[in-house]
């Protein structure tokens, strides 16, 4: 069984979830690696973060043996433990650079929550996203219901959460939730190819676009128009726009990192 680790590949960070014997179940080591990744993601050289696994399964969610032990904890203490997971989701959602989930084998429980929190999902065809909390008498966490409500019809979210009905990556792709389907073994390469495309773009503008799209689900149209106004007013005076516009007029590829 390998521990999770962070691969620093120069302009990108890859979080490799280990714990293969437990199908990549959540662990304190994974929490630490993800926290480290998003601290490093603040550096201007980093263009994207990829979350994936060393084994054949992305993440099976919480370890039920750990959850059993929490029964004897005070409810406030249980809330604090859940907030450790939610802090990871907040890190993913507030990242300054795009975050890509490269899903092998499947994603279950909080593993599905982590995948759905990412900006893009690349998944092996046929793998399943599962929210089987109800089978253990539990309810979803990790922002799962919030993400599903934004991404899929209400009835499908109910099937997943109330009936624990697995949904294939293929169906998620049809719904636009999964960005790209891949053959088994190709998922990490496909995610890194997306990073290659991201790395050619303007880092700061990409980060602001991430924030704008995320906020669009939470605020009304008037507030979103104000956010777009302020963002465009900033962008029009930024160096990235100067390079991008010049490149377009000169019919050449922009070089945003120069």
Buried (B, 14 or more C-beta within 10 A) or exposed (E): EBBBBBEBEEBBBBBBBBBBEBBBBBBEBBBEBBBBBBEBBEEEEBBBBBBBBBBBBBBBBBBEEEBEEBEEEEEEEBEEEBEEBBEBBBBBBEBBBBBBBBBBBBBBBBBBBBBBBBBBBBBBBEBBBBBBBBEEEEEBBBBBBBBBEBBBEEEBBEBBBEEBBBBBBBBBBEEEBBBBBBEEEBBBEBBBEBBEEBBEBBBBBBBBBBBBEEEBEEEEEEEBEEBEEEBEEEBEEBEBBEBBEEBEEEEEEBEBBE
